Amino acid sequence: MDVQGFLVPVLELAGVLAAAVLLVSGLVGAFVLALRSGVGRGMLRSYRWLLALRILVGYRREGGGVAARLLPVSSQNFIAMVGTAIGVWALIVVLSVMGGFEADLKGKIVRQSPHVEVLAGAVGEGGSAEPVGPGVEERLRAVRHVVAAEAYVVGEAMVTSSVNMGPGMTLVGVRPGGGLEERWLAPVSDPIAVASLHAPVLAMADREMGFSTREGRATGGGGSAEPIEGKAAVAEEPAEEVMPPLPATLGDRRGRVVPGIVLGEELARSLSVATGDTVRVVVPDGDVGPMGLRPRIRTFRVAGTFMSGLYEYDLRTAFLTLDAAEDLLQTDRPNRIGVLLDDVDHLDEAAADVRAVVGPAAEVRTVARTHRALFSALKVEKVAMFLVLGFVILVAAFNIFGSLVLITLEKTRDIAVIRCLGATRRGVRAVFLILGGVIGAVGTSAGLVLGLGACGYIRWTGIRLPSEYYLRTLPVEVRADEVALVVLAALGAALVATLYPAGMAARLSPADGLRND
């Protein structure tokens, strides 16, 4: 066993935890000293607040050490404050980082999917299919919040190369130069790949296009080089390089200009293909031959690759032109209409308007419905993480509970004296409620400052991540509602932990408190 390899990460983690505890302790101490300074200046007029803060920070032992002079608060209360601060700090940072991952993932999914999808061609009650045509698209573009509506083709197939195959592929056929291509393909791919998809000849190699070589050898129709008759192969100085002319027409080479296809980066890597290579696309429910149904196979040239940032999407998706997809899948019209909105917050409203336009013959789906399982899993994961890390705050609340019980037992005589001076049970209960609330507020404030500061540091410095995460830096997104929920949870736990000690102090009678004095 490598002892050094095991101890070094453990020591590094211990050092990080020790530094975090020291940082939290220092900030909590600064808050306590600021609170004590405010109490000493006589800024409080209510006797309840004055008594609560005097109990917390007003006294210190005579002849105490440096720690007692710098931090005029009991060790129990200080531990409760530090525990609350650490819990709030951890919750804010973890929820913000998870929110950043969630926002990044949802943004990529929404960017690579239609906001509202119309499954055109569905058979209605009368047996007729809803046609896809310019008229339907024009009516959809007139819907509120819709910025684009365009027909496209989606189909299932298998892509193979000479070394591997990719089963379960999704082929997407988009209109060249259309809004969907601009939205889905152009931002995540090279412009040359998009141009080669429209004109596959741009991805062909020079030899395949019939260029001659410098050594006086010409490529034949099959791409093999043949010697020129009447010329001896002599060693001489190479002549000045001259760019061979581009053939005016491919002539009998036209058969080699196959349609283009843009593959996902992960799919191209798994197939071991690059731009200019050819792949074969197999559609299971293909042509009918003498022996029955046989797969339909077409050859495509790789025009380029795209990288959306979603591993499964890049591994299972390929783009074709609309005509090539219709020819491959043998559909007489597109089978989908993609609708893009100006704001996904109006998703349900726009989907209802789209249903009213296309009628009951076509199914309408939203991106939230299509990826409902994933979005629900992200939400459940965040709730589970909140509950797990919330136990840190719960432990700090138990520290507050124990600290206030000890204060009640230690201040029995003082409670009896203020009761004799005219304080009511309600007043004594308010004193201890304020005491517990201040302990929770100091810890929560310190944790809030550290949490927001840590999120700002992560965003400013940009912590780099391994390439497996498909992200360059650690994402973070601070949401006001989540921060407010964490703060309310910490304050609520502190106040709940104060209820029993406050009630116990309020029930104490003056006679019981002075009996032994």
C-alpha positions as CSV (number, residue, x, y, z in Angstrom):
1,M,0.0,0.0,0.0
2,D,1.3,3.5,-0.9
3,V,1.3,5.2,2.5
4,Q,2.5,8.5,1.1
5,G,-0.1,8.5,-1.7
6,F,-2.8,7.9,1.0
7,L,-1.5,10.4,3.6
8,V,-0.9,13.4,1.3
9,P,-4.6,13.8,0.2
10,V,-5.7,13.3,3.8
11,L,-3.4,15.9,5.1
12,E,-4.4,18.3,2.4
13,L,-8.1,17.8,3.2
14,A,-7.3,18.3,6.9
15,G,-5.5,21.5,6.1
16,V,-8.4,22.8,4.1
17,L,-10.9,22.0,6.9
18,A,-8.6,23.6,9.5
19,A,-8.3,26.8,7.4
20,A,-12.0,26.9,6.9
21,V,-12.7,26.6,10.6
22,L,-10.2,29.3,11.4
23,L,-11.7,31.6,8.8
24,V,-15.2,31.0,10.2
25,S,-14.0,31.5,13.7
26,G,-12.3,34.7,12.9
27,L,-15.3,36.2,11.2
28,V,-17.7,35.1,14.0
29,G,-15.3,36.7,16.5
30,A,-15.3,39.9,14.5
31,F,-19.1,39.9,14.6
32,V,-19.2,39.3,18.4
33,L,-16.7,42.1,19.0
34,A,-18.8,44.5,16.9
35,L,-21.8,43.4,18.9
36,R,-20.1,44.0,22.2
37,S,-18.9,47.4,21.0
38,G,-22.5,48.4,20.2
39,V,-23.7,47.2,23.6
40,G,-21.1,49.2,25.5
41,R,-22.1,52.4,23.8
42,G,-25.6,52.3,25.3
43,M,-27.4,52.0,22.0
44,L,-30.2,49.8,23.4
45,R,-33.3,51.2,25.1
46,S,-35.2,47.9,25.7
47,Y,-34.3,46.1,28.9
48,R,-35.0,42.8,27.2
49,W,-32.4,43.4,24.5
50,L,-30.0,44.9,27.1
51,L,-30.2,41.9,29.4
52,A,-29.9,39.4,26.6
53,L,-26.8,41.0,25.1
54,R,-25.3,41.6,28.5
55,I,-25.7,37.9,29.3
56,L,-24.1,37.0,26.0
57,V,-21.2,39.5,25.7
58,G,-21.4,41.8,28.7
59,Y,-19.2,39.9,31.2
60,R,-15.9,38.3,31.4
61,R,-13.8,36.8,34.1
62,E,-11.4,39.0,36.0
63,G,-7.8,38.1,35.1
64,G,-8.8,36.1,32.1
65,G,-6.3,35.3,29.4
66,V,-5.9,36.9,26.0
67,A,-8.7,34.7,24.5
68,A,-11.2,35.8,27.1
69,R,-10.4,39.5,26.5
70,L,-10.5,39.2,22.7
71,L,-13.7,37.0,22.6
72,P,-16.1,37.9,25.5
73,V,-18.5,35.0,24.9
74,S,-18.7,31.6,26.4
75,S,-17.2,28.6,24.5
76,Q,-20.7,27.0,24.1
77,N,-22.2,30.0,22.4
78,F,-19.1,30.5,20.2
79,I,-19.2,26.8,19.1
80,A,-22.9,27.2,18.3
81,M,-22.2,30.4,16.2
82,V,-19.4,28.7,14.3
83,G,-21.5,25.6,13.6
84,T,-24.3,27.7,12.3
85,A,-21.9,29.7,10.1
86,I,-20.3,26.6,8.6
87,G,-23.7,25.1,7.8
88,V,-24.9,28.3,6.1
89,W,-21.6,28.7,4.3
90,A,-21.7,25.1,3.0
91,L,-25.4,25.2,2.0
92,I,-25.0,28.5,0.0
93,V,-21.9,27.3,-1.9
94,V,-23.2,23.8,-2.6
95,L,-26.6,25.0,-3.8
96,S,-25.0,27.7,-5.9
97,V,-22.6,25.3,-7.6
98,M,-25.5,22.8,-8.2
99,G,-27.5,25.7,-9.5
100,G,-24.7,26.5,-11.9
101,F,-24.5,23.0,-13.2
102,E,-28.3,22.8,-13.5
103,A,-28.5,26.1,-15.4
104,D,-25.6,25.0,-17.7
105,L,-27.3,21.7,-18.5
106,K,-30.7,23.1,-19.0
107,G,-29.3,25.9,-21.2
108,K,-27.6,23.4,-23.4
109,I,-30.7,21.2,-23.6
110,V,-33.0,24.1,-24.4
111,R,-30.5,25.4,-27.0
112,Q,-30.3,22.1,-28.8
113,S,-34.1,21.3,-28.7
114,P,-37.2,22.9,-30.0
115,H,-39.0,24.8,-27.3
116,V,-42.3,23.5,-28.7
117,E,-42.3,20.5,-31.0
118,V,-45.2,19.6,-33.3
119,L,-45.3,16.0,-34.3
120,A,-46.9,16.6,-37.7
121,G,-48.4,13.8,-39.7
122,A,-50.2,12.2,-36.8
123,V,-53.5,10.6,-37.9
124,G,-56.5,12.3,-36.6
125,E,-60.0,11.1,-35.9
126,G,-61.1,11.3,-39.5
127,G,-58.1,9.3,-40.7
128,S,-56.4,12.4,-42.3
129,A,-53.0,13.6,-41.5
130,E,-52.1,17.2,-40.7
131,P,-49.9,18.3,-43.6
132,V,-46.6,20.2,-43.0
133,G,-46.3,23.1,-45.3
134,P,-45.6,26.8,-45.6
135,G,-49.1,27.6,-44.5
136,V,-48.8,25.8,-41.1
137,E,-45.4,27.4,-40.5
138,E,-46.6,30.8,-41.3
139,R,-49.5,30.4,-38.9
140,L,-47.2,29.2,-36.2
141,R,-44.9,32.2,-36.7
142,A,-47.8,34.5,-35.9
143,V,-48.3,33.0,-32.5
144,R,-47.3,35.2,-29.5
145,H,-43.7,34.8,-28.3
146,V,-42.7,32.6,-31.3
147,V,-39.6,33.8,-33.1
148,A,-39.2,30.9,-35.5
149,A,-41.2,27.9,-36.8
150,E,-39.6,25.5,-39.3
151,A,-40.3,22.0,-40.5
152,Y,-37.5,19.3,-40.1
153,V,-37.1,15.6,-40.2
154,V,-36.2,13.2,-37.3
155,G,-35.4,9.5,-37.8
156,E,-33.6,6.6,-36.2
157,A,-30.7,4.9,-37.9
158,M,-27.3,3.3,-37.4
159,V,-24.0,4.8,-38.5
160,T,-21.1,2.6,-39.4
161,S,-17.5,3.1,-40.4
162,S,-14.7,0.7,-41.3
163,V,-13.8,0.2,-37.6
164,N,-16.9,0.7,-35.6
165,M,-20.6,1.4,-35.6
166,G,-23.0,3.6,-33.7
167,P,-26.4,2.1,-33.1
168,G,-29.5,3.9,-31.9
169,M,-28.6,7.1,-33.7
170,T,-30.9,10.1,-34.2
171,L,-30.8,11.7,-37.6
172,V,-31.9,15.3,-37.8
173,G,-32.6,16.8,-41.3
174,V,-32.7,20.6,-41.3
175,R,-33.3,23.1,-44.0
176,P,-30.0,24.6,-45.4
177,G,-29.7,28.2,-44.2
178,G,-32.8,27.9,-42.1
179,G,-33.5,29.1,-38.5
180,L,-33.0,25.6,-37.0
181,E,-29.6,25.2,-38.6
182,E,-28.6,28.6,-37.4
183,R,-29.8,27.7,-33.9
184,W,-28.7,24.1,-33.5
185,L,-25.7,23.6,-35.7
186,A,-24.0,26.9,-36.5
187,P,-23.1,27.8,-32.8
188,V,-21.5,24.4,-32.0
189,S,-19.8,23.6,-35.3
190,D,-17.2,25.0,-37.6
191,P,-18.6,27.3,-40.5
192,I,-16.6,25.1,-42.9
193,A,-18.6,22.0,-41.7
194,V,-21.9,23.8,-42.3
195,A,-20.7,24.9,-45.8
196,S,-19.5,21.3,-46.6
197,L,-22.9,20.0,-45.4
198,H,-24.6,22.1,-48.1
199,A,-21.8,21.3,-50.8
200,P,-20.2,17.9,-49.9
201,V,-17.6,18.5,-52.7
202,L,-15.8,20.8,-50.3
203,A,-15.0,17.9,-48.0
204,M,-13.6,15.8,-50.8
205,A,-9.8,15.1,-51.1
206,D,-7.8,16.4,-54.0
207,R,-7.2,12.8,-55.3
208,E,-10.9,12.1,-55.3
209,M,-11.6,15.2,-57.4
210,G,-9.0,14.2,-60.1
211,F,-6.1,16.5,-59.4
212,S,-2.7,15.4,-60.8
213,T,0.4,15.1,-58.7
214,R,3.8,16.9,-59.0
215,E,5.7,13.8,-60.0
216,G,4.1,13.6,-63.4
217,R,1.6,11.0,-62.3
218,A,-2.1,11.4,-62.7
219,T,-4.8,9.8,-60.7
220,G,-7.2,7.6,-62.4
221,G,-10.9,7.2,-61.9
222,G,-10.4,4.8,-58.9
223,G,-7.9,7.1,-57.3
224,S,-4.7,5.0,-58.2
225,A,-1.7,6.6,-59.8
226,E,-0.5,5.4,-63.2
227,P,2.8,6.2,-65.1
228,I,2.5,8.4,-68.1
229,E,3.5,6.6,-71.4
230,G,6.7,7.7,-73.1
231,K,8.3,9.2,-70.1
232,A,11.2,7.7,-68.3
233,A,11.5,7.8,-64.6
234,V,14.7,9.8,-64.2
235,A,15.9,11.6,-61.1
236,E,16.1,15.3,-61.7
237,E,15.6,18.5,-59.9
238,P,11.9,19.0,-59.0
239,A,10.2,21.5,-61.2
240,E,8.4,24.5,-59.9
241,E,5.2,23.5,-58.2
242,V,2.2,24.4,-60.3
243,M,-1.3,24.2,-58.8
244,P,-3.3,21.8,-61.1
245,P,-6.5,23.2,-62.5
246,L,-9.8,22.3,-60.9
247,P,-11.8,20.1,-63.2
248,A,-14.6,22.1,-64.9
249,T,-17.0,19.2,-64.2
250,L,-16.7,15.9,-62.4
251,G,-18.1,14.1,-65.4
252,D,-18.0,10.3,-64.7
253,R,-16.9,11.1,-61.1
254,R,-20.3,12.5,-60.2
255,G,-21.2,9.3,-58.5
256,R,-18.6,9.9,-55.8
257,V,-20.1,13.2,-54.6
258,V,-22.3,11.7,-51.8
259,P,-24.4,13.8,-49.4
260,G,-22.8,15.3,-46.4
261,I,-23.3,14.5,-42.8
262,V,-22.2,16.3,-39.6
263,L,-21.5,14.0,-36.7
264,G,-21.3,14.7,-33.0
265,E,-17.7,14.9,-31.7
266,E,-18.1,11.9,-29.5
267,L,-19.7,9.9,-32.3
268,A,-16.9,10.8,-34.8
269,R,-14.3,9.8,-32.1
270,S,-16.0,6.4,-31.5
271,L,-16.2,5.7,-35.3
272,S,-12.6,6.9,-35.8
273,V,-13.5,9.1,-38.7
274,A,-12.6,12.7,-39.6
275,T,-13.7,15.3,-42.1
276,G,-13.7,13.9,-45.6
277,D,-14.1,10.3,-44.6
278,T,-17.2,8.3,-45.6
279,V,-19.7,6.5,-43.3
280,R,-22.6,4.3,-44.1
281,V,-26.1,5.0,-42.6
282,V,-28.4,2.0,-42.1
283,V,-32.1,2.4,-41.7
284,P,-33.7,-0.8,-40.4
285,D,-37.1,-0.5,-42.0
286,G,-35.8,0.0,-45.4
287,D,-36.6,-1.3,-48.9
288,V,-38.6,-4.3,-49.9
289,G,-36.6,-6.8,-52.0
290,P,-37.1,-10.3,-53.3
291,M,-36.3,-11.8,-49.9
292,G,-38.6,-9.4,-48.1
293,L,-37.8,-6.3,-46.1
294,R,-34.1,-5.3,-46.1
295,P,-32.3,-2.4,-44.5
296,R,-31.7,0.7,-46.5
297,I,-28.1,1.7,-46.7
298,R,-26.7,5.0,-47.9
299,T,-23.2,6.4,-48.0
300,F,-22.5,9.9,-46.6
301,R,-19.3,12.0,-46.4
302,V,-18.4,13.5,-43.1
303,A,-18.6,17.3,-43.6
304,G,-17.5,18.0,-40.0
305,T,-18.3,17.6,-36.4
306,F,-20.2,19.6,-33.7
307,M,-19.8,19.7,-29.9
308,S,-22.8,20.8,-28.0
309,G,-21.4,20.0,-24.5
310,L,-23.9,17.2,-23.9
311,Y,-22.1,13.8,-24.1
312,E,-25.1,11.7,-25.0
313,Y,-26.3,14.2,-27.6
314,D,-22.9,14.3,-29.2
315,L,-22.7,10.5,-29.2
316,R,-26.2,9.9,-30.6
317,T,-26.9,12.7,-33.0
318,A,-26.0,13.5,-36.6
319,F,-27.2,16.3,-38.9
320,L,-28.2,16.0,-42.6
321,T,-29.8,18.3,-45.1
322,L,-33.6,18.2,-45.3
323,D,-33.6,16.7,-48.8
324,A,-31.0,14.0,-47.9
325,A,-33.0,13.0,-44.7
326,E,-36.2,12.8,-46.7
327,D,-34.5,10.6,-49.3
328,L,-32.9,8.4,-46.7
329,L,-36.1,7.9,-44.6
330,Q,-38.3,8.0,-47.7
331,T,-40.7,10.5,-46.3
332,D,-42.7,12.7,-48.6
333,R,-42.7,15.6,-46.1
334,P,-41.1,16.6,-42.8
335,N,-42.4,14.9,-39.8
336,R,-41.7,17.6,-37.2
337,I,-42.1,21.3,-36.8
338,G,-39.8,23.1,-34.4
339,V,-41.0,26.2,-32.7
340,L,-38.6,28.6,-31.0
341,L,-39.7,31.2,-28.5
342,D,-38.3,34.5,-27.4
343,D,-38.6,33.5,-23.7
344,V,-39.0,29.9,-22.3
345,D,-40.9,31.4,-19.3
346,H,-43.9,31.5,-21.6
347,L,-43.6,27.9,-22.6
348,D,-47.0,26.6,-21.4
349,E,-48.8,29.7,-22.8
350,A,-47.1,29.3,-26.2
351,A,-47.8,25.6,-26.3
352,A,-51.5,26.2,-25.7
353,D,-51.6,28.7,-28.6
354,V,-49.7,26.2,-30.9
355,R,-52.2,23.5,-30.1
356,A,-55.0,25.8,-31.1
357,V,-53.3,26.5,-34.4
358,V,-52.4,22.9,-35.5
359,G,-55.6,21.3,-34.1
360,P,-56.0,17.9,-32.6
361,A,-54.5,16.0,-35.5
362,A,-50.9,16.8,-34.4
363,E,-49.2,16.1,-31.1
364,V,-47.6,19.1,-29.4
365,R,-44.7,18.6,-26.9
366,T,-42.7,21.1,-24.9
367,V,-39.0,20.8,-24.0
368,A,-40.0,20.6,-20.4
369,R,-42.2,17.6,-21.1
370,T,-39.6,15.8,-23.3
371,H,-36.9,16.1,-20.7
372,R,-39.2,15.9,-17.7
373,A,-37.4,13.0,-16.1
374,L,-34.0,14.8,-16.2
375,F,-35.4,18.1,-14.9
376,S,-37.2,16.2,-12.0
377,A,-34.0,14.4,-11.1
378,L,-32.1,17.6,-10.9
379,K,-34.7,19.1,-8.6
380,V,-34.8,16.1,-6.4
381,E,-31.0,16.0,-6.2
382,K,-31.0,19.6,-5.0
383,V,-33.6,19.0,-2.4
384,A,-31.8,16.0,-1.1
385,M,-28.5,17.9,-0.9
386,F,-30.3,20.7,1.0
387,L,-31.7,18.2,3.5
388,V,-28.3,16.5,4.0
389,L,-26.3,19.6,4.5
390,G,-29.2,21.0,6.6
391,F,-28.1,18.5,9.3
392,V,-25.1,20.8,9.9
393,I,-27.5,23.6,10.9
394,L,-29.5,21.2,12.9
395,V,-26.4,20.2,14.9
396,A,-25.6,23.9,15.5
397,A,-29.2,24.3,16.7
398,F,-28.6,21.6,19.3
399,N,-25.5,23.5,20.4
400,I,-27.7,26.6,20.9
401,F,-30.2,24.5,22.9
402,G,-27.5,23.1,25.2
403,S,-25.8,26.5,25.6
404,L,-29.1,28.2,26.6
405,V,-29.9,25.4,29.1
406,L,-26.5,25.9,30.7
407,I,-27.1,29.6,30.8
408,T,-30.5,29.1,32.5
409,L,-28.9,26.9,35.1
410,E,-26.0,29.3,35.7
411,K,-28.2,32.4,35.8
412,T,-30.9,31.1,38.2
413,R,-30.1,33.8,40.8
414,D,-30.0,36.5,38.3
415,I,-33.4,35.5,36.8
416,A,-34.9,35.5,40.3
417,V,-33.5,39.0,41.0
418,I,-35.0,40.5,37.8
419,R,-38.3,38.7,38.6
420,C,-38.2,40.4,42.0
421,L,-37.6,43.7,40.3
422,G,-40.8,43.4,38.3
423,A,-39.9,41.5,35.2
424,T,-42.8,39.2,34.1
425,R,-42.6,35.7,32.8
426,R,-43.2,37.0,29.3
427,G,-40.3,39.4,29.7
428,V,-37.9,36.6,30.9
429,R,-39.0,34.4,28.0
430,A,-38.3,37.3,25.6
431,V,-34.8,37.8,27.0
432,F,-33.9,34.2,26.2
433,L,-35.6,34.2,22.9
434,I,-33.5,37.3,21.9
435,L,-30.4,35.6,23.3
436,G,-30.9,32.5,21.1
437,G,-31.9,34.6,18.1
438,V,-28.8,36.7,18.4
439,I,-26.6,33.6,18.5
440,G,-28.3,32.3,15.4
441,A,-28.2,35.6,13.7
442,V,-24.4,36.1,14.3
443,G,-23.7,32.6,12.9
444,T,-26.1,33.1,10.0
445,S,-24.6,36.5,9.1
446,A,-21.0,35.1,9.2
447,G,-22.0,32.1,7.0
448,L,-23.9,34.4,4.6
449,V,-20.8,36.6,4.1
450,L,-18.5,33.6,3.7
451,G,-20.9,31.8,1.3
452,L,-21.5,34.8,-1.0
453,G,-17.7,35.6,-0.9
454,A,-16.8,32.0,-1.8
455,C,-19.3,32.1,-4.7
456,G,-17.8,35.4,-5.9
457,Y,-14.3,33.9,-5.7
458,I,-15.3,30.8,-7.7
459,R,-16.9,33.0,-10.4
460,W,-14.0,35.5,-10.5
461,T,-11.1,33.0,-10.5
462,G,-12.8,30.3,-12.6
463,I,-11.8,27.0,-11.0
464,R,-10.8,24.7,-13.9
465,L,-12.4,21.3,-14.2
466,P,-11.2,18.1,-15.9
467,S,-12.2,17.7,-19.6
468,E,-14.5,14.8,-18.7
469,Y,-17.0,17.3,-17.3
470,Y,-17.5,19.1,-20.6
471,L,-17.0,22.4,-18.7
472,R,-13.9,24.5,-18.6
473,T,-14.6,26.1,-15.2
474,L,-16.8,25.3,-12.2
475,P,-20.2,27.0,-12.8
476,V,-21.9,28.9,-10.0
477,E,-25.2,30.7,-10.0
478,V,-26.4,32.4,-6.8
479,R,-30.2,32.5,-6.6
480,A,-31.8,34.9,-4.2
481,D,-34.6,32.6,-3.3
482,E,-32.3,29.8,-2.3
483,V,-30.1,32.1,-0.2
484,A,-33.1,33.4,1.5
485,L,-34.3,29.9,2.2
486,V,-31.0,28.9,3.8
487,V,-31.0,32.1,6.0
488,L,-34.6,31.5,7.1
489,A,-33.8,27.8,7.8
490,A,-30.8,28.7,10.0
491,L,-32.7,31.4,11.9
492,G,-35.7,29.2,12.3
493,A,-33.6,26.3,13.7
494,A,-32.0,28.7,16.2
495,L,-35.4,30.1,17.4
496,V,-36.9,26.6,17.7
497,A,-33.9,25.5,19.7
498,T,-34.5,28.5,22.0
499,L,-38.1,27.7,22.9
500,Y,-37.6,25.1,25.6
501,P,-34.8,27.0,27.5
502,A,-36.8,30.2,27.3
503,G,-39.8,28.5,28.7
504,M,-37.8,26.8,31.4
505,A,-36.3,30.2,32.5
506,A,-39.8,31.8,32.4
507,R,-41.2,29.1,34.7
508,L,-38.6,29.7,37.3
509,S,-40.0,31.4,40.4
510,P,-38.1,34.0,42.5
511,A,-38.3,31.8,45.6
512,D,-36.7,28.8,43.9
513,G,-33.9,31.0,42.5
514,L,-33.1,32.6,45.9
515,R,-33.6,29.5,48.1
516,N,-30.0,28.5,48.2
517,D,-28.6,32.1,48.5
